[in-house]
Amino acid sequence: MSLLRWWPGASPSTPLVRPHSSDMATSAYDYALNLLSARSYSEKNMRRKLLSRAFAPPDTESAIERLLANGLLDDRRYAEQFARGRLLGRGASRLRLRQQLFTRGIQGELADAAIDAVIADDEIDLDAVAEKAAAKKAASMAGLDAAVIRRRLYGHLARAGFTPDIIRAAMKKVLGAE
């Protein structure tokens, strides 16, 4: 069996002649549109995804430029959607969100602006987010010793990026007086 790497749209019966570059650029754009129909992507993640599918760098850049020009790829919008989902769903802190956005290619000022916009638009209280995360984790540890619950809960919230003051306040509300 041959270990050839096929390009998108090719099959083992396809002759080993790469299509014309403009065909590949269109194919890269079509593939990107297909990806965007399922979920949003940052520019960095879309570039990585297209390159991993063996599209040539010029074809990838052409597809990315076209997506940006058509407003289909927007890092600001992606960052806001991501932050909204994490704040309302999983209960992430501002610091944790910033780290996660950075790994997805969203840099400092843009990430901060997106997080601030989501918090302001949706009137999100970060203390309430920490309390919700603490209550969910505490419920999963029912039956354990109180000291173990406190230790694990504090660690869980610290790894989520909450500050010690917010953690203590959330633990006090969820577990009662210390």
Phi and psi in degrees as GROMACS dihedral restraints (atoms count N, CA, C in turn):
[ dihedral_restraints ]
;  ai    aj    ak    al  type     phi  dphi    fc
    3     4     5     6     1   -82.3    20    10
    4     5     6     7     1   145.4    20    10
    6     7     8     9     1  -103.4    20    10
    7     8     9    10     1    42.6    20    10
    9    10    11    12     1   -75.8    20    10
   10    11    12    13     1   145.8    20    10
   12    13    14    15     1  -100.1    20    10
   13    14    15    16     1   116.5    20    10
   15    16    17    18     1   -83.8    20    10
   16    17    18    19     1   147.7    20    10
   18    19    20    21     1   -85.5    20    10
   19    20    21    22     1   165.0    20    10
   21    22    23    24     1   -57.3    20    10
   22    23    24    25     1   132.6    20    10
   24    25    26    27     1    88.8    20    10
   25    26    27    28     1    -6.6    20    10
   27    28    29    30     1   -93.7    20    10
   28    29    30    31     1   158.4    20    10
   30    31    32    33     1  -137.0    20    10
   31    32    33    34     1   170.9    20    10
   33    34    35    36     1   -58.7    20    10
   34    35    36    37     1   -24.1    20    10
   36    37    38    39     1   -86.1    20    10
   37    38    39    40     1    -8.7    20    10
   39    40    41    42     1   -73.4    20    10
   40    41    42    43     1   133.5    20    10
   42    43    44    45     1   -60.8    20    10
   43    44    45    46     1   149.1    20    10
   45    46    47    48     1   -80.6    20    10
   46    47    48    49     1    56.6    20    10
   48    49    50    51     1  -124.2    20    10
   49    50    51    52     1   119.6    20    10
   51    52    53    54     1   -67.2    20    10
   52    53    54    55     1   140.4    20    10
   54    55    56    57     1   -63.0    20    10
   55    56    57    58     1   164.6    20    10
   57    58    59    60     1   -58.1    20    10
   58    59    60    61     1   148.4    20    10
   60    61    62    63     1   -57.9    20    10
   61    62    63    64     1   -39.1    20    10
   63    64    65    66     1   -66.6    20    10
   64    65    66    67     1   -32.1    20    10
   66    67    68    69     1   -65.5    20    10
   67    68    69    70     1   -39.3    20    10
   69    70    71    72     1   -68.6    20    10
   70    71    72    73     1   -37.4    20    10
   72    73    74    75     1   -64.2    20    10
   73    74    75    76     1   -41.7    20    10
   75    76    77    78     1   -64.5    20    10
   76    77    78    79     1   -40.6    20    10
   78    79    80    81     1   -64.8    20    10
   79    80    81    82     1   -39.9    20    10
   81    82    83    84     1   -64.1    20    10
   82    83    84    85     1   -41.3    20    10
   84    85    86    87     1   -64.1    20    10
   85    86    87    88     1   -44.8    20    10
   87    88    89    90     1   -62.8    20    10
   88    89    90    91     1   -40.9    20    10
   90    91    92    93     1   -63.6    20    10
   91    92    93    94     1   -41.9    20    10
   93    94    95    96     1   -63.9    20    10
   94    95    96    97     1   -40.7    20    10
   96    97    98    99     1   -61.6    20    10
   97    98    99   100     1   -40.2    20    10
   99   100   101   102     1   -62.5    20    10
  100   101   102   103     1   -42.1    20    10
  102   103   104   105     1   -63.2    20    10
  103   104   105   106     1   -43.0    20    10
  105   106   107   108     1   -69.8    20    10
  106   107   108   109     1   -18.8    20    10
  108   109   110   111     1   -71.9    20    10
  109   110   111   112     1   -20.7    20    10
  111   112   113   114     1   -91.5    20    10
  112   113   114   115     1   -41.2    20    10
  114   115   116   117     1  -163.1    20    10
  115   116   117   118     1   168.7    20    10
  117   118   119   120     1   -85.5    20    10
  118   119   120   121     1   156.4    20    10
  120   121   122   123     1  -132.8    20    10
  121   122   123   124     1   152.0    20    10
  123   124   125   126     1   -82.0    20    10
  124   125   126   127     1   164.0    20    10
  126   127   128   129     1   -59.8    20    10
  127   128   129   130     1   -42.9    20    10
  129   130   131   132     1   -62.2    20    10
  130   131   132   133     1   -46.1    20    10
  132   133   134   135     1   -67.9    20    10
  133   134   135   136     1   -36.0    20    10
  135   136   137   138     1   -66.3    20    10
  136   137   138   139     1   -42.3    20    10
  138   139   140   141     1   -60.9    20    10
  139   140   141   142     1   -45.7    20    10
  141   142   143   144     1   -61.0    20    10
  142   143   144   145     1   -42.1    20    10
  144   145   146   147     1   -65.3    20    10
  145   146   147   148     1   -44.0    20    10
  147   148   149   150     1   -67.1    20    10
  148   149   150   151     1   -41.6    20    10
  150   151   152   153     1   -66.1    20    10
  151   152   153   154     1   -33.4    20    10
  153   154   155   156     1   -70.4    20    10
  154   155   156   157     1   -18.7    20    10
  156   157   158   159     1   -91.0    20    10
  157   158   159   160     1    14.0    20    10
  159   160   161   162     1    71.1    20    10
  160   161   162   163     1    23.9    20    10
  162   163   164   165     1   -77.1    20    10
  163   164   165   166     1   141.1    20    10
  165   166   167   168     1   -65.4    20    10
  166   167   168   169     1   147.4    20    10
  168   169   170   171     1   -52.7    20    10
  169   170   171   172     1   -41.9    20    10
  171   172   173   174     1   -64.6    20    10
  172   173   174   175     1   -36.6    20    10
  174   175   176   177     1   -68.1    20    10
  175   176   177   178     1   -38.9    20    10
  177   178   179   180     1   -63.2    20    10
  178   179   180   181     1   -46.7    20    10
  180   181   182   183     1   -63.3    20    10
  181   182   183   184     1   -38.4    20    10
  183   184   185   186     1   -63.2    20    10
  184   185   186   187     1   -43.3    20    10
  186   187   188   189     1   -64.8    20    10
  187   188   189   190     1   -43.1    20    10
  189   190   191   192     1   -62.1    20    10
  190   191   192   193     1   -45.5    20    10
  192   193   194   195     1   -61.0    20    10
  193   194   195   196     1   -40.2    20    10
  195   196   197   198     1   -65.7    20    10
  196   197   198   199     1   -42.1    20    10
  198   199   200   201     1   -63.3    20    10
  199   200   201   202     1   -41.8    20    10
  201   202   203   204     1   -65.1    20    10
  202   203   204   205     1   -43.0    20    10
  204   205   206   207     1   -64.4    20    10
  205   206   207   208     1   -34.1    20    10
  207   208   209   210     1   -86.7    20    10
  208   209   210   211     1    -0.9    20    10
  210   211   212   213     1    75.3    20    10
  211   212   213   214     1    15.8    20    10
  213   214   215   216     1   -87.2    20    10
  214   215   216   217     1   -19.0    20    10
  216   217   218   219     1  -122.7    20    10
  217   218   219   220     1   113.7    20    10
  219   220   221   222     1  -142.0    20    10
  220   221   222   223     1   108.9    20    10
  222   223   224   225     1   -62.0    20    10
  223   224   225   226     1   -35.1    20    10
  225   226   227   228     1   -64.9    20    10
  226   227   228   229     1   -47.4    20    10
  228   229   230   231     1   -64.3    20    10
  229   230   231   232     1   -41.1    20    10
  231   232   233   234     1   -61.3    20    10
  232   233   234   235     1   -44.3    20    10
  234   235   236   237     1   -63.2    20    10
  235   236   237   238     1   -40.5    20    10
  237   238   239   240     1   -66.1    20    10
  238   239   240   241     1   -42.8    20    10
  240   241   242   243     1   -63.1    20    10
  241   242   243   244     1   -42.7    20    10
  243   244   245   246     1   -64.2    20    10
  244   245   246   247     1   -47.0    20    10
  246   247   248   249     1   -63.3    20    10
  247   248   249   250     1   -42.1    20    10
  249   250   251   252     1   -61.4    20    10
  250   251   252   253     1   -45.0    20    10
  252   253   254   255     1   -63.3    20    10
  253   254   255   256     1   -41.0    20    10
  255   256   257   258     1   -75.2    20    10
  256   257   258   259     1   -38.0    20    10
  258   259   260   261     1   -68.9    20    10
  259   260   261   262     1   -43.4    20    10
  261   262   263   264     1   -84.3    20    10
  262   263   264   265     1   -26.5    20    10
  264   265   266   267     1   -94.9    20    10
  265   266   267   268     1   -67.5    20    10
  267   268   269   270     1   -87.1    20    10
  268   269   270   271     1   -22.4    20    10
  270   271   272   273     1    82.1    20    10
  271   272   273   274     1    57.8    20    10
  273   274   275   276     1   -94.9    20    10
  274   275   276   277     1   154.4    20    10
  276   277   278   279     1   -87.1    20    10
  277   278   279   280     1   170.4    20    10
  279   280   281   282     1   -59.9    20    10
  280   281   282   283     1   -43.7    20    10
  282   283   284   285     1   -63.6    20    10
  283   284   285   286     1   -45.5    20    10
  285   286   287   288     1   -64.4    20    10
  286   287   288   289     1   -40.6    20    10
  288   289   290   291     1   -61.7    20    10
  289   290   291   292     1   -43.3    20    10
  291   292   293   294     1   -61.3    20    10
  292   293   294   295     1   -41.6    20    10
  294   295   296   297     1   -64.2    20    10
  295   296   297   298     1   -44.1    20    10
  297   298   299   300     1   -66.9    20    10
  298   299   300   301     1   -38.6    20    10
  300   301   302   303     1   -66.8    20    10
  301   302   303   304     1   -36.8    20    10
  303   304   305   306     1   -61.3    20    10
  304   305   306   307     1   -42.1    20    10
  306   307   308   309     1   -67.2    20    10
  307   308   309   310     1   -19.9    20    10
  309   310   311   312     1   -95.8    20    10
  310   311   312   313     1     7.8    20    10
  312   313   314   315     1    93.6    20    10
  313   314   315   316     1    10.8    20    10
  315   316   317   318     1   -99.9    20    10
  316   317   318   319     1   116.3    20    10
  318   319   320   321     1   -81.4    20    10
  319   320   321   322     1   169.7    20    10
  321   322   323   324     1   -39.6    20    10
  322   323   324   325     1   -66.2    20    10
  324   325   326   327     1   -63.7    20    10
  325   326   327   328     1   -40.3    20    10
  327   328   329   330     1   -66.7    20    10
  328   329   330   331     1   -41.0    20    10
  330   331   332   333     1   -64.1    20    10
  331   332   333   334     1   -46.7    20    10
  333   334   335   336     1   -60.9    20    10
  334   335   336   337     1   -43.5    20    10
  336   337   338   339     1   -63.6    20    10
  337   338   339   340     1   -40.3    20    10
  339   340   341   342     1   -66.9    20    10
  340   341   342   343     1   -43.5    20    10
  342   343   344   345     1   -63.7    20    10
  343   344   345   346     1   -45.8    20    10
  345   346   347   348     1   -62.1    20    10
  346   347   348   349     1   -40.2    20    10
  348   349   350   351     1   -64.0    20    10
  349   350   351   352     1   -42.1    20    10
  351   352   353   354     1   -66.3    20    10
  352   353   354   355     1   -44.3    20    10
  354   355   356   357     1   -62.3    20    10
  355   356   357   358     1   -41.4    20    10
  357   358   359   360     1   -72.1    20    10
  358   359   360   361     1   -46.7    20    10
  360   361   362   363     1   -64.7    20    10
  361   362   363   364     1   -43.0    20    10
  363   364   365   366     1   -94.2    20    10
  364   365   366   367     1     2.6    20    10
  366   367   368   369     1    49.9    20    10
  367   368   369   370     1    54.2    20    10
  369   370   371   372     1   -86.5    20    10
  370   371   372   373     1   131.0    20    10
  372   373   374   375     1   -98.8    20    10
  373   374   375   376     1   113.6    20    10
  375   376   377   378     1   -64.5    20    10
  376   377   378   379     1   -28.5    20    10
  378   379   380   381     1   -65.3    20    10
  379   380   381   382     1   -40.1    20    10
  381   382   383   384     1   -68.5    20    10
  382   383   384   385     1   -34.7    20    10
  384   385   386   387     1   -63.5    20    10
  385   386   387   388     1   -42.9    20    10
  387   388   389   390     1   -65.4    20    10
  388   389   390   391     1   -40.8    20    10
  390   391   392   393     1   -62.6    20    10
  391   392   393   394     1   -41.8    20    10
  393   394   395   396     1   -62.9    20    10
  394   395   396   397     1   -44.5    20    10
  396   397   398   399     1   -64.6    20    10
  397   398   399   400     1   -39.3    20    10
  399   400   401   402     1   -66.3    20    10
  400   401   402   403     1   -42.6    20    10
  402   403   404   405     1   -64.3    20    10
  403   404   405   406     1   -40.9    20    10
  405   406   407   408     1   -64.5    20    10
  406   407   408   409     1   -44.4    20    10
  408   409   410   411     1   -68.4    20    10
  409   410   411   412     1   -41.4    20    10
  411   412   413   414     1   -62.1    20    10
  412   413   414   415     1   -37.6    20    10
  414   415   416   417     1   -64.3    20    10
  415   416   417   418     1   -32.2    20    10
  417   418   419   420     1   -76.5    20    10
  418   419   420   421     1   -12.4    20    10
  420   421   422   423     1  -108.8    20    10
  421   422   423   424     1    20.2    20    10
  423   424   425   426     1   -58.3    20    10
  424   425   426   427     1   138.1    20    10
  426   427   428   429     1    96.4    20    10
  427   428   429   430     1   -10.1    20    10
  429   430   431   432     1   -86.3    20    10
  430   431   432   433     1   164.0    20    10
  432   433   434   435     1   -62.4    20    10
  433   434   435   436     1   145.0    20    10
  435   436   437   438     1   -58.1    20    10
  436   437   438   439     1   -39.6    20    10
  438   439   440   441     1   -65.8    20    10
  439   440   441   442     1   -38.6    20    10
  441   442   443   444     1   -66.4    20    10
  442   443   444   445     1   -42.5    20    10
  444   445   446   447     1   -61.3    20    10
  445   446   447   448     1   -46.3    20    10
  447   448   449   450     1   -60.2    20    10
  448   449   450   451     1   -46.1    20    10
  450   451   452   453     1   -62.8    20    10
  451   452   453   454     1   -47.5    20    10
  453   454   455   456     1   -69.0    20    10
  454   455   456   457     1   -37.9    20    10
  456   457   458   459     1   -66.4    20    10
  457   458   459   460     1   -43.2    20    10
  459   460   461   462     1   -61.3    20    10
  460   461   462   463     1   -45.4    20    10
  462   463   464   465     1   -61.7    20    10
  463   464   465   466     1   -42.1    20    10
  465   466   467   468     1   -60.4    20    10
  466   467   468   469     1   -47.9    20    10
  468   469   470   471     1   -69.3    20    10
  469   470   471   472     1   -34.9    20    10
  471   472   473   474     1   -65.4    20    10
  472   473   474   475     1   -41.5    20    10
  474   475   476   477     1   -66.8    20    10
  475   476   477   478     1   -26.9    20    10
  477   478   479   480     1   -75.4    20    10
  478   479   480   481     1    -9.2    20    10
  480   481   482   483     1    97.0    20    10
  481   482   483   484     1     9.4    20    10
  483   484   485   486     1   -77.0    20    10
  484   485   486   487     1   150.3    20    10
  486   487   488   489     1   -76.1    20    10
  487   488   489   490     1   157.7    20    10
  489   490   491   492     1   -56.2    20    10
  490   491   492   493     1   -37.4    20    10
  492   493   494   495     1   -64.3    20    10
  493   494   495   496     1   -44.2    20    10
  495   496   497   498     1   -66.4    20    10
  496   497   498   499     1   -39.3    20    10
  498   499   500   501     1   -61.4    20    10
  499   500   501   502     1   -48.3    20    10
  501   502   503   504     1   -61.7    20    10
  502   503   504   505     1   -42.2    20    10
  504   505   506   507     1   -64.6    20    10
  505   506   507   508     1   -41.9    20    10
  507   508   509   510     1   -65.8    20    10
  508   509   510   511     1   -42.4    20    10
  510   511   512   513     1   -65.6    20    10
  511   512   513   514     1   -37.7    20    10
  513   514   515   516     1   -64.0    20    10
  514   515   516   517     1   -41.5    20    10
  516   517   518   519     1   -70.4    20    10
  517   518   519   520     1   -38.4    20    10
  519   520   521   522     1   -79.6    20    10
  520   521   522   523     1   -42.5    20    10
  522   523   524   525     1   -96.9    20    10
  523   524   525   526     1   -11.3    20    10
  525   526   527   528     1    96.5    20    10
  526   527   528   529     1  -174.1    20    10
  528   529   530   531     1   -63.3    20    10
  529   530   531   532     1   147.8    20    10
